[in-house]
Amino acid sequence: MKIFLFRLSRVLCFGIFTIVIGLSIIMLNRNSSIYSKFYSEGLLKIFLINLGLLSLIFVFNWLCFGKLTIWIRKNK
């Protein structure tokens, strides 16, 4: 069960980092952004979404492994 949770943690970490980086790139390109009219509001919303997604990784790893970290190291 631990190996499943370890792998799930890695998949969540990669997936959420991909989403966070993608949302950040979208916000850097203001012309194609959905928040182009309200740029400052869009930055705040994207920042809060990114913060929420990153906190999801912290909470999952804390509940499953008892460690408050993003990246869990595999025990040998």
N, C-alpha and C positions, 0 to 999 in steps of 0.2 A: 504494500500500500504506500510506503514511503517513496518508492521509486516512481510510482504513478504521480504522487503529489509533487515530487521534485521536477518531473518532466512537465507537468501542468504549470508549475511556477515558471519554468523557462519559456514555455509557449506564451503564457500571459505577458511575461516581460518583453519578449520580442514583439508580440502583437501590439502591446500598448505603446512601446517606444516607436514603432512604425507609425501609429496613429498620431502620436504627439509630434513627431518630426513632420509628418504630412500636414497636419493642421498649422504648424508654424510656417512651413513653406507657403501654404495658401495665403496666410496673412501677410507674408512679406510681399507677395504680388498683389498689390491693392487693386489693380485694374480688373482682375478676374475674381476678386473676392466678393462673397455675398454681402459683406459688411462694408462695401466701398463708400457708401454715403455716411455711415456712422463708424468711422475708422476706430476712434478711441473706444467706443462701446464694444466693437468687435474684438479689439485686442483684449479687453477685460474679460469678455465671455470666453474667448479661446484660452486665455490664461487660467480661468477657473475650471474649464473643462479639462485642460492638461493636468492641473493640480488634483482634480478629482480622480482622473485615471491613474496617476502615479500613486495616490493614496490607496487605490484599490490593490496595487501590488504590495504595498506595505502591510495592509490589513491581512491579505491572504497569507503572506509569509509569516506574519506574527501568529495568526491562528493555527496554521499548519505546522510550523517549525519552531515557534517560540523565539524567532529572531526578527527584529525590526530593521530589515534591510531589503534592498531591491534585488540583489543578486545572491542566491543561495549557493554556497560551494558544496560540491559533492564530496562526501566523506569516503575515504579509501578503506 
